[in-house]
Amino acid sequence: MKNLCLVFAVTLSALLPGPSQARELPDFTDLVEAQGPAVVNISTTQIIKQSAQAQLSPFDENDPAQEFFRRFFPGQIPRMPGEQGLPDQPREYKNQSLGSGFIISADGYILTNAHVVDGADEVTVKLTDKREFKAKVLGADKRTDVALIKIAAAKLPFTRLGDPAKMKVGEWVVAIGSPFGFENTVTAGIVSAKGRSLSQENFVPFIQTDVPINPGNSGGPLFNMKGEVVGINSQIYSRSGGFMGLSFAIPIDIAMEVQAQLKQNGHVSRGRMGVVIQEVSKDLAESFGLGKAQGALVASVEKGAAADKAGIAPGDIILKFDGKPVTESGELPRKVGATKPGSKVPVQLWRKGTALDVVVTMGEIPEDGAPVTKHGRKASEPTKANRLGLVLSALSAEQKRAAGLPSGLIVEDVTSAGVRTDLRPGDILLSLIHKGTQVELKTVAQFNELIAAVNKTESITLLVRRGEMQTFVIIKGVSDK
């Protein structure tokens, strides 16, 4: 028995990891030594002209005392005691900022963020060997925050590029940059998530990390453990202006697609369909008779745009674009933007319970963004609340012209006696979808008749115009009121 216990103890000790077998934290020294020389410090100078009056004022522009002198002593310069008056002549001063970048070819092409070089009159690149070069900005794309600059040098160290698609959440990554101007600072962390969509950033599926990134890191590279660049550090989530555990990088494959166009044309051309889309939730999928929540739901279509010419309409769900599935709505803007303007692209739609194929001839996103149509609203005489608790009225001829709509019902009030909805006064109801059938709304009587036929346990979906946007709203459990 004693021998048996001894054998068991020896076997168990062999299975359990000892001090020498414990997994060690990764060593980044070789990576930094090999790739650090290809990371550069970028300083920019912007020349700002200002009048002598503003230049000599001892008060900050936002100081209440500055506003006091401006209002009550117009044309006079508030000066410190003993200061002599000077003529109000234009003066110049320099606004300087710092960022990071990395060399992608031995002949001096460098990637950084567009916001690092935005508005710069002079860009200086400093290498780790202390050499400095004046750089030329070849192009900057604000939509992806990618810029390509060039220095006149040869035989430079350059980075190797990796494949962000092969990255896994939880793997180690390293950032090298110049936070707060401290050159070639190395920080490390893990990939927190992939394919992150941020507000107002429709063309980039960001890599989210917990790598400490601070002002000055912008434009610097994000490396995997193979020493390959997988992203460009671009944004941080912060309430204080410093690192708080959420950093976002632009995938290098997207950045390289952008730089290819910047190198060739100096700007980026993107395809455009002219649709406003929203995510397909489980409830919306059921409402449209779709087997599972997928695709991009078309909330509105710009008149005369590529989608309109192809016959795409509000209520359609885009399932495939150019033969590739659209799993989530956030994927569509990136797929559309990556297409060449003027190209013909097959698009698969889900409409009234069946799949439909159309071909879209792609438009182009203008440099300054798409035009916005303005319209106003005038309240009509309200009617009584219906079983949803909505007080509705049909759009008048004037309201139709102002909104550019053929028909619709305007929400005058939402009473507490009705069901809970996301509707609010001023919304315009355009159509109702129930059991996969979409009906255009023209009169209040028609709408009330439609909802009267809906069982109280069922849901309905409404296409709603709110301001300048259209969206689908689900109402669950229609009341018996």
C-alpha positions in Angstrom: 0.0 0.0 0.0 2.9 2.3 0.9 4.5 1.6 -2.5 1.2 2.3 -4.3 0.8 5.7 -2.6 4.4 6.5 -3.6 3.8 5.6 -7.2 0.6 7.8 -7.2 2.5 10.7 -5.8 5.2 10.5 -8.4 2.7 10.2 -11.2 0.7 13.2 -10.0 3.8 15.4 -9.6 4.7 14.6 -13.2 1.3 15.7 -14.4 1.2 19.0 -12.5 3.3 21.9 -13.9 6.2 22.8 -11.7 8.0 26.1 -11.6 10.0 25.3 -14.7 6.9 24.2 -16.6 4.7 27.2 -15.8 3.8 29.2 -18.9 5.8 32.4 -19.0 4.6 35.8 -20.2 5.7 36.6 -23.8 9.0 38.3 -24.4 8.8 41.3 -26.8 12.4 42.2 -26.9 13.3 40.6 -30.2 10.2 42.0 -31.9 10.9 45.6 -30.7 14.6 45.3 -31.6 13.7 44.1 -35.2 10.7 46.4 -35.9 11.4 49.5 -33.7 13.6 51.2 -36.3 10.8 51.2 -38.9 8.5 53.2 -36.5 8.9 57.0 -36.9 8.0 60.1 -34.9 5.9 62.6 -36.9 5.7 66.3 -35.9 3.5 68.8 -37.8 3.4 72.5 -37.9 0.4 74.6 -38.9 0.8 78.3 -39.5 -2.1 80.3 -38.1 -2.6 84.0 -38.9 -4.1 86.2 -36.2 -4.5 89.9 -35.7 -2.3 91.8 -33.2 -5.3 92.5 -31.0 -6.0 88.8 -30.5 -2.2 88.1 -30.2 -1.6 90.7 -27.5 -4.6 90.0 -25.4 -3.5 88.6 -21.9 -6.8 86.7 -21.7 -7.5 83.3 -23.2 -10.1 83.3 -26.0 -12.6 81.6 -23.8 -11.9 83.8 -20.7 -15.0 85.9 -19.7 -12.7 88.9 -19.3 -11.8 88.7 -23.0 -15.5 88.8 -23.9 -16.0 91.8 -21.6 -13.4 93.9 -23.4 -14.7 92.8 -26.8 -18.2 93.9 -26.0 -17.6 97.1 -24.1 -14.4 98.4 -25.5 -14.6 97.4 -29.2 -11.4 98.1 -31.2 -9.3 98.4 -28.1 -6.6 95.9 -27.0 -6.7 94.8 -23.4 -3.1 95.1 -22.2 -1.1 94.3 -19.2 -0.1 97.3 -17.0 2.8 99.2 -18.5 2.4 97.6 -21.9 2.7 100.0 -24.9 0.1 100.0 -27.7 1.0 98.4 -31.0 -0.6 98.7 -34.4 -3.2 96.0 -35.2 -1.2 94.2 -37.9 -1.7 90.5 -38.8 0.7 88.2 -36.9 1.6 84.5 -37.5 2.2 81.8 -34.9 2.8 78.1 -35.2 0.6 75.3 -33.9 2.6 72.1 -33.5 1.4 68.6 -32.8 3.0 65.1 -32.6 2.1 61.7 -33.9 3.5 58.4 -35.0 3.9 56.5 -38.2 5.7 53.5 -39.8 7.7 52.9 -42.9 6.1 50.4 -45.4 8.8 50.5 -48.1 12.6 51.1 -48.2 12.2 54.1 -50.5 10.4 56.2 -47.9 6.6 55.6 -48.0 5.1 56.0 -44.6 1.6 55.3 -43.2 0.0 57.3 -40.4 -3.4 58.7 -39.5 -5.2 61.4 -41.5 -5.9 63.4 -38.4 -2.1 63.5 -37.6 -1.3 65.5 -40.8 -4.7 67.2 -41.2 -4.2 70.9 -41.9 -0.4 70.7 -41.6 1.8 73.2 -43.5 5.0 71.3 -42.6 5.5 67.6 -41.7 8.8 66.4 -40.2 9.7 62.7 -39.8 12.3 61.7 -37.3 13.8 58.2 -37.4 15.2 56.2 -34.4 18.8 57.0 -35.6 18.0 60.7 -35.1 17.9 61.6 -38.8 15.1 64.1 -39.7 13.3 64.5 -43.1 10.7 66.9 -44.4 7.7 64.8 -45.6 5.3 65.3 -48.4 1.6 64.3 -47.8 0.6 62.3 -50.8 -3.0 61.9 -49.7 -5.3 61.6 -46.7 -8.6 59.8 -46.3 -10.7 61.2 -43.4 -13.3 58.4 -43.7 -10.8 55.7 -42.7 -8.3 58.1 -41.0 -5.5 56.8 -43.2 -2.8 59.1 -44.7 0.2 58.3 -46.9 3.4 60.5 -46.7 6.8 60.2 -48.4 10.3 61.2 -47.4 13.3 61.4 -49.8 15.4 58.6 -48.5 16.5 55.1 -49.5 17.4 51.8 -48.0 15.2 52.5 -45.0 14.1 49.8 -42.5 10.4 48.9 -43.2 7.7 46.8 -41.5 6.3 43.5 -42.5 2.5 43.3 -42.9 0.3 40.7 -41.5 -3.3 39.4 -42.0 -5.8 40.8 -39.5 -8.3 38.1 -40.5 -6.0 35.5 -38.9 -5.9 37.3 -35.6 -7.8 35.7 -32.7 -9.4 37.5 -29.8 -7.2 37.1 -26.8 -3.9 37.0 -28.6 -1.0 39.4 -27.6 -0.3 42.5 -29.6 2.3 45.3 -29.3 2.1 49.0 -30.1 5.1 51.2 -30.8 4.7 55.0 -31.0 5.3 58.4 -29.4 2.7 58.9 -26.6 3.0 62.5 -25.3 6.1 62.8 -27.5 8.1 60.0 -25.8 9.6 58.4 -28.9 9.6 54.7 -29.5 7.6 53.8 -26.5 6.5 50.1 -26.4 3.2 49.0 -24.9 1.5 45.6 -25.0 -1.9 44.0 -24.4 -4.4 41.6 -26.1 -7.0 41.8 -28.8 -10.3 42.5 -27.0 -12.6 42.2 -30.0 -12.6 42.3 -33.8 -14.9 44.0 -36.4 -16.0 46.8 -34.0 -18.2 49.4 -35.6 -18.0 52.9 -34.1 -20.4 55.8 -34.6 -19.7 57.8 -37.7 -17.1 55.2 -38.8 -18.9 53.1 -41.4 -15.9 52.0 -43.4 -13.6 50.5 -40.8 -14.2 47.2 -38.8 -11.9 48.3 -36.0 -9.6 46.0 -34.0 -10.3 46.6 -30.3 -7.4 46.1 -27.9 -6.5 46.9 -24.3 -3.0 48.1 -25.3 -2.2 51.4 -23.6 -2.6 54.0 -26.3 -2.4 57.7 -25.6 -2.2 61.0 -27.5 0.9 60.8 -29.8 0.4 57.0 -30.4 -1.9 58.0 -33.3 -0.7 56.6 -36.6 1.7 54.1 -35.0 1.7 50.4 -35.8 0.0 47.5 -34.0 2.1 44.3 -34.2 1.2 40.7 -33.7 3.7 38.3 -32.1 5.3 37.5 -35.4 6.4 41.1 -35.7 3.9 41.8 -38.5 1.8 45.0 -38.6 -1.9 44.1 -38.2 -3.3 47.6 -37.6 -2.8 51.4 -37.3 -3.6 52.7 -33.9 -6.2 55.4 -34.4 -8.6 56.0 -31.5 -9.1 55.6 -27.8 -12.2 55.5 -25.7 -11.6 58.0 -22.9 -13.4 60.4 -20.6 -10.1 61.9 -19.3 -8.2 62.2 -22.6 -5.9 59.3 -21.5 -5.9 55.5 -21.8 -8.9 53.7 -20.2 -8.5 50.2 -21.5 -10.3 50.6 -24.9 -8.1 51.3 -28.0 -9.0 50.9 -31.6 -6.8 50.2 -34.6 -7.6 50.2 -38.4 -6.9 46.8 -39.9 -3.8 46.9 -42.1 -5.5 45.3 -45.1 -8.0 48.1 -45.2 -5.3 50.7 -44.7 -3.3 49.2 -47.6 -6.3 49.4 -49.9 -6.6 53.0 -49.1 -2.9 53.8 -49.5 -2.9 52.2 -53.0 -5.5 54.7 -54.1 -3.8 57.6 -52.3 -0.5 56.7 -54.0 -2.0 56.5 -57.4 -4.7 59.3 -57.3 -4.2 61.3 -54.2 -7.7 60.5 -53.0 -10.0 57.5 -52.5 -13.0 56.7 -54.7 -15.9 54.7 -53.1 -19.0 53.1 -54.4 -22.4 54.4 -53.3 -25.9 52.9 -53.4 -27.9 55.7 -51.8 -29.7 53.7 -49.1 -30.3 54.1 -45.3 -30.1 50.8 -43.6 -30.7 49.3 -40.1 -29.9 46.1 -38.3 -32.2 43.1 -38.7 -33.2 42.1 -35.3 -34.9 38.8 -34.5 -38.3 40.5 -34.2 -37.8 42.3 -37.6 -36.8 39.0 -39.2 -40.0 37.4 -38.1 -42.0 40.4 -39.2 -40.6 40.1 -42.7 -40.9 36.4 -42.9 -37.1 35.8 -42.8 -35.9 32.6 -41.3 -33.1 34.2 -39.2 -31.8 37.6 -38.3 -29.4 38.5 -41.1 -28.8 41.1 -43.8 -29.3 44.9 -43.9 -32.9 46.3 -43.8 -33.4 49.2 -46.2 -35.2 52.0 -44.3 -35.1 54.5 -47.1 -33.8 55.0 -50.7 -32.5 58.2 -52.1 -34.5 59.2 -55.2 -32.4 58.9 -58.4 -29.5 57.1 -56.6 -28.0 53.8 -57.7 -30.3 51.7 -55.5 -33.4 53.5 -56.7 -32.5 53.0 -60.3 -32.0 49.3 -59.6 -35.5 49.0 -58.1 -34.5 48.6 -54.4 -37.2 49.9 -52.1 -37.8 50.5 -48.4 -38.6 47.2 -46.7 -36.2 45.2 -48.8 -33.5 43.2 -46.9 -30.1 43.0 -48.6 -28.9 39.4 -48.1 -25.9 39.4 -50.5 -23.8 42.0 -52.1 -21.6 41.0 -55.1 -22.1 37.4 -54.3 -21.0 37.7 -50.6 -23.4 37.3 -47.7 -24.3 40.3 -45.6 -24.4 38.8 -42.1 -24.8 42.1 -40.3 -25.9 45.6 -41.5 -22.5 47.1 -40.6 -20.8 45.0 -43.2 -22.7 46.6 -46.1 -21.2 50.1 -46.1 -17.7 48.6 -46.2 -18.6 46.2 -49.0 -20.3 49.0 -51.0 -17.5 51.5 -50.3 -14.9 49.0 -51.6 -16.5 48.7 -55.0 -15.5 50.8 -58.0 -17.9 53.5 -59.0 -19.7 52.6 -62.2 -19.3 48.9 -61.8 -22.3 46.6 -62.0 -22.8 44.6 -58.8 -25.4 41.8 -58.3 -27.4 42.2 -55.1 -29.7 39.7 -53.6 -32.8 41.0 -51.8 -35.5 39.6 -49.5 -38.9 41.0 -50.5 -42.3 39.9 -49.5 -41.2 36.4 -48.4 -39.0 35.6 -51.4 -35.5 36.2 -52.6 -35.0 38.6 -55.5 -31.8 39.4 -57.5 -31.1 42.8 -59.0 -28.0 44.5 -60.5 -26.9 47.8 -59.2 -24.7 50.2 -61.2 -22.7 51.8 -58.4 -22.6 55.5 -57.9 -19.8 57.4 -56.2 -19.5 59.0 -52.7 -18.7 62.7 -53.2 -15.7 64.1 -51.4 -17.8 66.4 -49.2 -20.5 63.8 -48.4 -24.0 63.4 -49.8 -26.5 66.3 -49.9 -29.1 66.5 -47.2 -32.7 67.3 -48.0 -34.5 69.5 -45.6 -38.2 69.5 -44.9 -40.6 70.9 -42.4 -43.8 69.8 -40.7 -47.1 71.5 -40.0 -49.6 69.9 -37.6 -53.0 69.0 -38.8 -56.3 68.7 -36.9 -55.8 65.7 -34.6 -58.1 62.7 -34.5 -58.9 60.4 -31.5 -56.3 58.0 -30.2 -56.5 54.5 -31.8 -55.9 51.1 -30.1 -52.2 51.8 -30.1 -52.7 55.0 -28.2 -51.6 57.0 -31.3 -53.3 60.3 -32.4 -52.8 60.4 -36.1 -53.7 62.6 -39.1 -53.0 62.2 -42.8 -50.4 64.4 -44.3 -51.7 67.5 -46.0 -50.7 68.4 -49.6 -48.3 71.0 -48.2 -46.8 68.5 -45.8 -46.4 65.9 -48.6 -44.5 68.5 -50.7 -42.3 69.6 -47.9 -41.4 66.0 -46.9 -41.2 64.8 -50.5 -43.6 61.9 -49.7 -46.6 60.6 -51.7 -48.5 59.7 -48.6 -48.2 59.0 -44.9 -49.7 59.6 -41.4 -48.3 62.0 -38.9 -48.2 61.2 -35.2 -49.8 64.1 -33.4 -49.7 62.6 -29.9 -48.9 59.4 -28.1 -51.2 58.7 -25.1 -50.3 56.8 -22.0 -53.4 54.6 -22.5 -51.9 52.8 -25.5 -49.1 50.2 -25.8 -45.5 51.1 -25.2 -43.9 52.2 -28.4 -40.8 54.0 -29.6 -42.9 56.5 -31.6 -43.1 60.2 -30.8 -45.0 63.2 -31.9 -43.8 64.4 -35.3 -43.0 60.9 -36.6 -44.5 60.1 -40.0 -45.8 56.5 -40.5 -45.2 55.4 -44.1 -46.2 51.7 -44.2 -47.2 48.8 -42.0 -45.8 45.3 -42.2 -47.7 42.3 -40.7 -46.9 38.6 -41.4 -44.6 39.5 -44.3 -47.1 41.8 -46.1 -46.2 45.5 -46.4 -49.0 48.1 -46.9 -48.5 51.8 -47.8 -50.4 54.0 -45.3 -52.6 56.7 -46.8 -55.5 57.4 -44.4 -56.1 57.1 -40.7 -59.2 54.9 -41.3 -57.1 52.5 -43.4 -54.5 52.3 -40.6 -57.1 51.7 -37.9 -58.7 49.0 -40.0 -55.4 47.3 -40.5 -54.5 47.2 -36.8 -58.1 46.1 -35.9 -57.3 42.8 -37.7 -54.1 42.2 -35.7 -54.4 39.8 -32.7 -53.4 41.3 -29.4 -50.5 38.7 -29.0 -49.1 39.6 -32.4 -46.6 42.2 -33.5 -46.6 44.8 -36.3 -43.7 46.7 -37.9 -44.0 50.3 -39.0 -41.8 52.2 -41.4 -41.3 55.6 -39.8 -39.8 58.8 -41.1 -38.2 60.8 -38.3 -36.6 64.0 -39.2 -34.4 63.2 -42.2 -34.1 59.5 -41.4 -36.3 56.4 -41.9 -36.4 53.5 -39.6 -38.5 50.4 -38.8 -40.2 50.3 -35.5 -41.8 47.1 -34.0 -44.9 47.3 -31.8 -45.4 44.2 -29.7 -48.7 43.0 -28.2 -51.3 45.3 -29.8 -53.8 46.4 -27.2 -57.5 45.5 -27.1 -58.3 49.2 -26.4 
